[in-house]
Amino acid sequence: MGNTEITTTPELKVIDAKPKEKLFSRKNKRALTDPLSDNNPITLQVLGICSALAVTVQVKTALVMSLAVIFVVSLSNVVISMMRKQIPSKIRIIVELAVIATLVILVDQILKAYMYDVSKKLSVFVGLIITNCIIMGRAEAFALQNKVWPSFLDGLGNGLGYGLILTVIAFFREIFGSGTLLGYQVVPQALYNAGYENIGLMVLSPGAFILLGLIVWVQRSITKKYVE
């Protein structure tokens, strides 16, 4: 009998590779855009109220505070996300506070060096960014469970949503309370000569609280999505 050659074909290994997620997939877009309206950290989640009442007398201070929060929440989300697999569960809050505090100190020193007058107006509220519920909440609820890019978008979106509300409140408070906008007089002098007076309530915290309540009411009246 002749020798018969037995040939075997190598088995093909099937690799079940997950498709790479796009940078601006639907999920990532929602992480960025939802906090601007549908899931705004101030008007819906009712977080960061103290600074919304305290630093919105002028648009300039509100913008600087907004930029500071955007910087801190975005970068803290990135750092926490990068370290999420190495952070022990029992000390995660301490690590989050250490990261956030480092970024806040950096922001505070930059403001004192280049915008000292605004730094004095913001006073202790820059330091209180460390305990801002928005920043701690996003680090704990999102950055610890997600990759770096979605965490950055989530932080950026929440920072922009926070800044949007602060700027709107400051816009009306400065115009009606001081007659100015970014330090420039916008209410004509003729109105003052005719007897017009600035609304003193707008430069006080209750004025900001009233404006914030109106914004919440308008938002929920338009969307009609939220049921208490």
SERO-4910 file (N, C-alpha, C, O; in steps of 0.05 Angstrom, whole numbers):
BEGIN
 pado doro    nc1    nc2    nc3   cac1   cac2   cac3    cc1    cc2    cc3    oc1    oc2    oc3
  Met    A     17    -24      0      0      0      0     18     25      0     37     26     15
  Gly    A     11     44    -16     27     68    -18     22     86      6      1     86     19
  Asn    A     42    102     12     39    121     34     19    143     25     21    154      3
  Thr    A      0    149     43    -20    170     37    -14    194     55    -11    192     79
  Glu    A    -11    216     42     -5    241     58    -31    253     67    -50    257     52
  Ile    A    -31    259     93    -54    272    105    -48    301    109    -29    308    124
  Thr    A    -62    318     97    -58    347     99    -79    359    117   -103    353    115
  Thr    A    -70    376    134    -89    389    152    -88    419    147    -67    431    143
  Thr    A   -111    431    147   -112    460    143   -112    473    171   -127    465    189
  Pro    A    -96    494    174    -95    507    200   -122    520    207   -135    532    190
  Glu    A   -129    518    232   -154    530    241   -152    560    240   -132    572    248
  Leu    A   -173    572    231   -174    601    230   -184    611    257   -206    603    266
  Lys    A   -169    629    269   -177    641    294   -194    665    289   -187    683    275
  Val    A   -218    664    300   -236    687    297   -232    705    321   -237    698    344
  Ile    A   -224    730    315   -220    749    336   -244    768    337   -251    782    317
  Asp    A   -257    767    359   -281    783    363   -273    811    373   -274    817    396
  Ala    A   -265    827    354   -256    854    361   -279    874    360   -295    874    342
  Lys    A   -280    889    382   -301    909    383   -294    933    365   -271    941    364
  Pro    A   -313    943    351   -308    966    334   -299    990    350   -310    995    372
  Lys    A   -280   1004    340   -270   1027    355   -290   1049    355   -302   1056    335
  Glu    A   -295   1060    379   -315   1081    383   -305   1107    370   -282   1115    374
  Lys    A   -323   1120    356   -316   1146    344   -313   1167    366   -325   1166    387
  Leu    A   -296   1187    359   -292   1208    378   -317   1223    386   -322   1230    409
  Phe    A   -334   1227    366   -359   1241    371   -383   1223    364   -400   1229    347
  Ser    A   -383   1200    377   -405   1181    374   -430   1194    388   -428   1214    401
  Arg    A   -452   1180    385   -477   1191    397   -474   1193    427   -483   1212    439
  Lys    A   -461   1173    439   -457   1173    469   -440   1197    477   -445   1210    497
  Asn    A   -418   1201    462   -400   1223    469   -413   1250    464   -408   1269    480
  Lys    A   -428   1252    443   -442   1278    438   -462   1284    460   -465   1307    469
  Arg    A   -476   1263    470   -495   1267    492   -480   1276    518   -490   1293    532
  Ala    A   -457   1264    522   -441   1272    546   -434   1302    545   -432   1315    566
  Leu    A   -430   1312    521   -422   1340    517   -446   1359    517   -445   1380    529
  Thr    A   -468   1351    504   -490   1369    500   -513   1368    521   -526   1388    526
  Asp    A   -517   1345    533   -539   1343    552   -536   1363    575   -557   1374    583
  Pro    A   -512   1367    587   -511   1387    609   -517   1416    601   -521   1433    618
  Leu    A   -518   1421    575   -524   1448    566   -554   1455    569   -561   1478    571
  Ser    A   -571   1434    569   -599   1439    571   -614   1418    587   -623   1423    609
  Asp    A   -616   1394    576   -633   1373    587   -623   1364    615   -640   1355    631
  Asn    A   -598   1364    619   -587   1355    645   -568   1375    657   -546   1369    666
  Asn    A   -576   1401    656   -559   1422    666   -553   1419    695   -571   1414    711
  Pro    A   -528   1422    703   -521   1417    731   -533   1437    751   -536   1430    774
  Ile    A   -540   1461    742   -552   1480    760   -583   1478    760   -595   1475    781
  Thr    A   -595   1481    736   -624   1483    734   -638   1456    738   -661   1456    747
  Leu    A   -625   1434    732   -638   1408    736   -627   1393    760   -643   1384    777
  Gln    A   -601   1391    762   -589   1376    784   -587   1393    809   -582   1383    831
  Val    A   -591   1420    807   -591   1439    829   -565   1436    844   -565   1433    869
  Leu    A   -542   1438    830   -516   1438    842   -502   1464    835   -508   1478    816
  Gly    A   -483   1472    852   -467   1496    847   -484   1521    851   -478   1542    839
  Ile    A   -504   1520    868   -522   1543    872   -508   1567    885   -513   1590    878
  Cys    A   -490   1561    904   -478   1582    920   -463   1602    902   -466   1626    904
  Ser    A   -446   1591    884   -431   1609    867   -449   1623    847   -444   1646    839
  Ala    A   -471   1610    839   -490   1623    821   -503   1647    833   -510   1666    819
  Leu    A   -505   1648    860   -517   1670    874   -496   1691    881   -502   1715    884
  Ala    A   -471   1683    884   -451   1700    896   -433   1715    876   -425   1737    881
  Val    A   -427   1703    853   -407   1715    835   -420   1725    809   -406   1728    789
  Thr    A   -446   1730    809   -459   1737    784   -468   1767    784   -486   1774    769
  Val    A   -456   1783    802   -463   1811    802   -454   1825    776   -467   1843    766
  Gln    A   -431   1816    765   -420   1826    740   -414   1803    721   -407   1781    730
  Val    A   -417   1809    696   -412   1788    675   -383   1780    675   -377   1756    671
  Lys    A   -365   1798    680   -336   1792    679   -329   1771    699   -315   1752    693
  Thr    A   -338   1775    724   -331   1756    745   -345   1729    740   -333   1708    746
  Ala    A   -369   1730    729   -383   1705    723   -368   1689    701   -366   1665    702
  Leu    A   -358   1703    681   -343   1690    659   -317   1678    670   -310   1655    663
  Val    A   -303   1692    686   -278   1682    697   -283   1658    715   -268   1638    714
  Met    A   -304   1659    731   -311   1636    748   -319   1612    731   -311   1590    737
  Ser    A   -333   1617    710   -341   1596    691   -317   1582    679   -316   1558    678
  Leu    A   -299   1599    669   -274   1587    657   -258   1571    677   -247   1551    670
  Ala    A   -257   1581    702   -243   1566    722   -255   1539    727   -241   1519    730
  Val    A   -282   1538    729   -296   1513    734   -293   1494    710   -289   1470    713
  Ile    A   -295   1505    685   -292   1489    661   -264   1476    661   -261   1452    655
  Phe    A   -244   1491    668   -216   1481    668   -213   1459    689   -202   1438    683
  Val    A   -223   1464    713   -220   1444    735   -236   1419    730   -225   1397    733
  Val    A   -261   1421    722   -277   1397    719   -268   1381    695   -270   1356    696
  Ser    A   -259   1393    674   -250   1378    650   -224   1363    657   -222   1339    651
  Leu    A   -205   1377    668   -179   1364    673   -181   1344    696   -167   1324    695
  Ser    A   -196   1350    716   -199   1331    738   -212   1305    728   -204   1283    737
  Asn    A   -232   1308    710   -244   1284    698   -223   1267    683   -222   1243    685
  Val    A   -206   1281    668   -185   1268    653   -166   1253    671   -159   1229    666
  Val    A   -156   1266    692   -137   1254    710   -149   1231    725   -136   1210    727
  Ile    A   -173   1234    735   -186   1212    750   -191   1189    731   -188   1166    740
  Ser    A   -199   1194    707   -204   1172    688   -178   1157    682   -179   1133    679
  Met    A   -156   1171    679   -131   1159    673   -122   1141    696   -109   1120    692
  Met    A   -129   1149    721   -120   1134    744   -141   1115    755   -136   1102    776
  Arg    A   -164   1113    742   -187   1099    754   -181   1070    761   -192   1060    781
  Lys    A   -164   1056    746   -158   1028    752   -137   1025    774   -134   1003    784
  Gln    A   -124   1046    781   -103   1045    802   -113   1056    829    -99   1054    849
  Ile    A   -136   1069    829   -146   1082    853   -160   1062    871   -181   1051    862
  Pro    A   -151   1056    895   -166   1038    913   -193   1050    920   -195   1074    924
  Ser    A   -213   1033    921   -240   1042    926   -243   1057    952   -258   1077    954
  Lys    A   -228   1049    973   -231   1061    999   -221   1089   1001   -229   1104   1018
  Ile    A   -202   1097    984   -191   1124    985   -197   1140    961   -183   1161    956
  Arg    A   -216   1132    945   -221   1146    920   -230   1176    925   -222   1193    909
  Ile    A   -245   1181    946   -254   1209    951   -230   1226    958   -228   1249    949
  Ile    A   -211   1215    973   -187   1231    980   -171   1237    955   -161   1259    951
  Val    A   -168   1217    937   -153   1221    912   -167   1242    895   -154   1260    884
  Glu    A   -193   1240    893   -208   1260    877   -204   1288    888   -200   1307    873
  Leu    A   -206   1291    914   -202   1317    927   -174   1328    922   -170   1352    918
  Ala    A   -154   1310    923   -126   1318    919   -122   1329    891   -109   1349    887
  Val    A   -134   1315    871   -131   1323    843   -145   1350    839   -134   1368    827
  Ile    A   -170   1352    849   -185   1377    845   -172   1400    859   -170   1422    848
  Ala    A   -162   1396    884   -149   1417    899   -124   1427    885   -119   1451    885
  Thr    A   -109   1409    873    -85   1417    859    -92   1435    835    -79   1456    831
  Leu    A   -112   1428    820   -121   1444    797   -132   1471    806   -127   1492    793
  Val    A   -147   1472    828   -158   1497    838   -136   1515    848   -137   1539    843
  Ile    A   -116   1505    862    -93   1521    870    -79   1533    846    -71   1557    847
  Leu    A    -76   1518    825    -64   1528    800    -80   1551    789    -69   1571    781
  Val    A   -106   1547    787   -124   1568    777   -122   1593    794   -120   1616    784
  Asp    A   -122   1590    820   -122   1612    839    -96   1628    836    -96   1653    836
  Gln    A    -73   1615    833    -48   1628    829    -46   1643    803    -35   1665    801
  Ile    A    -58   1632    782    -58   1645    756    -75   1670    757    -67   1691    746
  Leu    A    -98   1669    770   -115   1692    773   -101   1714    789   -103   1738    782
  Lys    A    -88   1707    810    -74   1727    827    -51   1740    811    -44   1763    816
  Ala    A    -39   1725    793    -16   1735    778    -25   1753    755    -12   1773    750
  Tyr    A    -47   1746    742    -54   1760    717    -80   1775    718    -85   1793    702
  Met    A    -98   1769    737   -124   1782    740   -130   1787    769   -149   1777    780
  Tyr    A   -112   1803    782   -114   1806    811   -140   1819    819   -151   1812    840
  Asp    A   -149   1839    804   -174   1852    812   -198   1833    811   -215   1834    829
  Val    A   -199   1816    791   -221   1796    790   -217   1775    812   -237   1766    823
  Ser    A   -193   1768    818   -187   1749    839   -198   1759    866   -209   1744    882
  Lys    A   -195   1785    871   -205   1797    896   -235   1797    897   -247   1792    918
  Lys    A   -248   1801    874   -277   1801    873   -288   1773    877   -308   1769    891
  Leu    A   -274   1753    866   -283   1726    869   -278   1716    898   -292   1698    908
  Ser    A   -258   1728    911   -252   1722    939   -249   1692    944   -234   1678    930
  Val    A   -264   1682    964   -261   1654    972   -274   1634    953   -270   1610    955
  Phe    A   -290   1644    934   -306   1626    918   -289   1610    898   -298   1589    888
  Val    A   -265   1620    891   -247   1604    875   -238   1579    891   -238   1557    881
  Gly    A   -230   1584    916   -222   1562    933   -245   1542    938   -240   1518    941
  Leu    A   -269   1552    939   -292   1534    943   -299   1517    919   -316   1500    921
  Ile    A   -285   1521    897   -289   1503    874   -282   1475    882   -292   1455    871
  Ile    A   -263   1472    901   -255   1446    911   -278   1429    920   -280   1405    916
  Thr    A   -297   1443    934   -320   1428    945   -345   1431    927   -367   1424    936
  Asn    A   -342   1441    903   -364   1444    885   -376   1416    879   -362   1399    869
  Cys    A   -402   1413    884   -414   1387    880   -413   1377    851   -413   1353    846
  Ile    A   -413   1396    832   -412   1389    804   -387   1374    798   -387   1353    785
  Ile    A   -364   1385    807   -338   1373    801   -335   1346    814   -327   1326    802
  Met    A   -341   1345    840   -339   1319    855   -358   1299    843   -352   1275    841
  Gly    A   -382   1308    836   -402   1290    825   -394   1277    799   -398   1253    795
  Arg    A   -382   1293    781   -374   1283    755   -350   1264    758   -349   1244    743
  Ala    A   -332   1270    776   -309   1252    780   -318   1225    791   -309   1204    783
  Glu    A   -337   1227    810   -347   1202    823   -365   1186    805   -363   1162    804
  Ala    A   -384   1200    792   -405   1186    777   -397   1179    749   -407   1160    737
  Phe    A   -378   1194    737   -372   1189    709   -342   1181    704   -337   1160    692
  Ala    A   -324   1198    713   -296   1193    706   -285   1167    717   -268   1155    705
  Leu    A   -295   1158    740   -286   1133    752   -295   1108    736   -284   1086    739
  Gln    A   -315   1112    719   -326   1089    704   -321   1091    674   -329   1072    659
  Asn    A   -309   1112    664   -307   1116    635   -278   1123    627   -261   1130    643
  Lys    A   -274   1121    601   -247   1126    590   -242   1156    589   -259   1173    596
  Val    A   -218   1163    581   -209   1191    583   -225   1210    565   -234   1231    575
  Trp    A   -228   1204    540   -242   1222    522   -271   1228    530   -279   1251    531
  Pro    A   -287   1207    535   -314   1213    544   -315   1228    570   -332   1245    575
  Ser    A   -296   1223    588   -294   1237    613   -288   1267    609   -299   1284    622
  Phe    A   -270   1272    590   -264   1300    583   -289   1314    572   -295   1337    580
  Leu    A   -303   1301    554   -327   1313    543   -348   1318    564   -362   1338    564
  Asp    A   -351   1299    582   -371   1302    604   -364   1326    621   -381   1342    629
  Gly    A   -338   1328    628   -329   1351    644   -333   1377    630   -342   1397    641
  Leu    A   -326   1378    604   -329   1402    588   -358   1410    586   -365   1433    589
  Gly    A   -375   1390    581   -404   1396    578   -416   1407    604   -431   1426    603
  Asn    A   -409   1395    627   -420   1404    652   -409   1432    659   -423   1448    671
  Gly    A   -383   1436    653   -372   1463    658   -385   1484    641   -391   1506    650
  Leu    A   -390   1478    615   -404   1497    598   -433   1502    607   -443   1524    606
  Gly    A   -446   1480    615   -474   1483    625   -475   1501    650   -493   1518    652
  Tyr    A   -456   1497    667   -453   1514    691   -448   1543    684   -461   1561    693
  Gly    A   -428   1547    666   -421   1574    657   -444   1588    643   -446   1613    645
  Leu    A   -459   1573    627   -482   1585    613   -502   1598    632   -510   1621    627
  Ile    A   -509   1584    653   -529   1595    672   -517   1618    687   -530   1638    691
  Leu    A   -491   1616    695   -479   1639    709   -478   1664    692   -483   1686    702
  Thr    A   -472   1660    666   -470   1684    649   -497   1696    644   -499   1721    643
  Val    A   -518   1680    640   -545   1691    636   -554   1707    661   -565   1729    658
  Ile    A   -549   1695    685   -557   1709    709   -542   1735    712   -553   1756    719
  Ala    A   -516   1734    707   -499   1758    710   -507   1779    690   -505   1803    696
  Phe    A   -515   1771    666   -523   1790    645   -546   1808    655   -544   1832    653
  Phe    A   -566   1795    666   -590   1811    675   -584   1825    701   -594   1848    705
  Arg    A   -568   1814    718   -562   1827    744   -546   1852    739   -551   1873    752
  Glu    A   -527   1851    721   -510   1875    716   -525   1897    702   -523   1920    709
  Ile    A   -542   1889    683   -557   1910    668   -577   1923    686   -579   1948    687
  Phe    A   -594   1907    700   -615   1919    716   -605   1929    743   -617   1947    754
  Gly    A   -583   1918    753   -573   1926    779   -554   1949    777   -552   1965    796
  Ser    A   -538   1951    756   -518   1972    754   -520   1989    729   -508   2010    727
  Gly    A   -536   1980    709   -539   1995    684   -515   1992    666   -511   2007    647
  Thr    A   -498   1972    671   -474   1968    655   -473   1939    645   -488   1922    653
  Leu    A   -454   1935    626   -449   1908    616   -419   1906    610   -408   1921    594
  Leu    A   -405   1888    624   -376   1886    623   -363   1912    630   -341   1919    619
  Gly    A   -375   1927    648   -364   1953    657   -371   1977    641   -365   1999    649
  Tyr    A   -384   1973    618   -392   1995    601   -422   2002    605   -439   1984    607
  Gln    A   -428   2027    607   -456   2035    612   -472   2030    587   -466   2039    565
  Val    A   -495   2016    591   -512   2009    569   -540   2022    572   -555   2025    553
  Val    A   -547   2029    596   -572   2044    601   -567   2073    595   -550   2086    608
  Pro    A   -581   2085    576   -577   2113    569   -579   2132    592   -596   2128    610
  Gln    A   -562   2152    593   -564   2172    614   -590   2186    614   -599   2196    635
  Ala    A   -603   2188    591   -628   2202    589   -649   2189    606   -667   2202    618
  Leu    A   -648   2162    609   -667   2148    626   -663   2155    655   -682   2159    670
  Tyr    A   -638   2158    663   -632   2166    691   -642   2194    696   -653   2200    717
  Asn    A   -638   2211    676   -648   2239    678   -678   2240    680   -689   2259    692
  Ala    A   -691   2221    668   -721   2220    668   -731   2207    694   -756   2206    698
  Gly    A   -714   2198    711   -723   2187    736   -718   2157    740   -725   2146    760
  Tyr    A   -706   2144    720   -701   2115    722   -680   2110    743   -661   2124    745
  Glu    A   -684   2088    758   -664   2080    778   -658   2051    775   -675   2035    767
  Asn    A   -633   2044    781   -625   2015    780   -640   1999    801   -647   2010    822
  Ile    A   -645   1974    795   -660   1957    814   -640   1946    834   -623   1929    828
  Gly    A   -641   1956    858   -622   1949    879   -623   1919    886   -602   1908    894
  Leu    A   -646   1907    883   -648   1878    889   -630   1861    872   -622   1840    881
  Met    A   -624   1870    848   -608   1854    829   -579   1851    838   -566   1832    830
  Val    A   -569   1869    855   -541   1867    864   -539   1850    889   -518   1847    900
  Leu    A   -562   1841    899   -563   1824    923   -568   1795    915   -579   1790    894
  Ser    A   -561   1777    933   -565   1749    928   -594   1741    922   -599   1724    905
  Pro    A   -614   1753    936   -642   1746    929   -649   1752    900   -665   1738    889
  Gly    A   -637   1773    888   -642   1778    860   -633   1756    842   -646   1748    823
  Ala    A   -609   1745    849   -599   1722    833   -616   1698    837   -621   1683    819
  Phe    A   -626   1694    862   -643   1671    868   -669   1673    852   -679   1653    842
  Ile    A   -680   1697    850   -705   1700    834   -700   1694    805   -716   1681    792
  Leu    A   -678   1705    794   -672   1700    766   -667   1670    761   -677   1659    740
  Leu    A   -653   1657    779   -649   1628    776   -675   1613    776   -679   1594    760
  Gly    A   -693   1620    794   -719   1607    795   -735   1611    769   -748   1593    760
  Leu    A   -733   1635    757   -746   1641    732   -735   1624    709   -749   1614    692
  Ile    A   -708   1621    709   -695   1604    688   -704   1575    691   -710   1562    670
  Val    A   -705   1565    715   -714   1537    719   -743   1534    710   -750   1514    697
  Trp    A   -760   1554    717   -788   1552    709   -792   1553    679   -807   1538    668
  Val    A   -777   1571    665   -779   1573    636   -769   1547    623   -782   1537    605
  Gln    A   -747   1536    632   -736   1512    621   -756   1489    623   -761   1475    603
  Arg    A   -767   1485    646   -785   1463    651   -812   1467    637   -826   1448    631
  Ser    A   -820   1492    633   -845   1498    619   -842   1492    590   -861   1482    577
  Ile    A   -818   1497    579   -813   1492    550   -811   1462    544   -823   1452    526
  Thr    A   -794   1449    560   -789   1420    555   -812   1402    564   -818   1383    550
  Lys    A   -825   1409    587   -846   1393    598   -838   1363    600   -854   1345    594
  Lys    A   -813   1360    608   -802   1333    609   -800   1322    637   -798   1298    642
  Tyr    A   -798   1341    656   -792   1333    683   -817   1334    701   -831   1353    701
  Val    A   -821   1313    715   -843   1311    734   -831   1308    762   -815   1290    767
  Glu    A   -839   1326    780   -829   1325    807   -839   1300    821   -832   1296    845
***
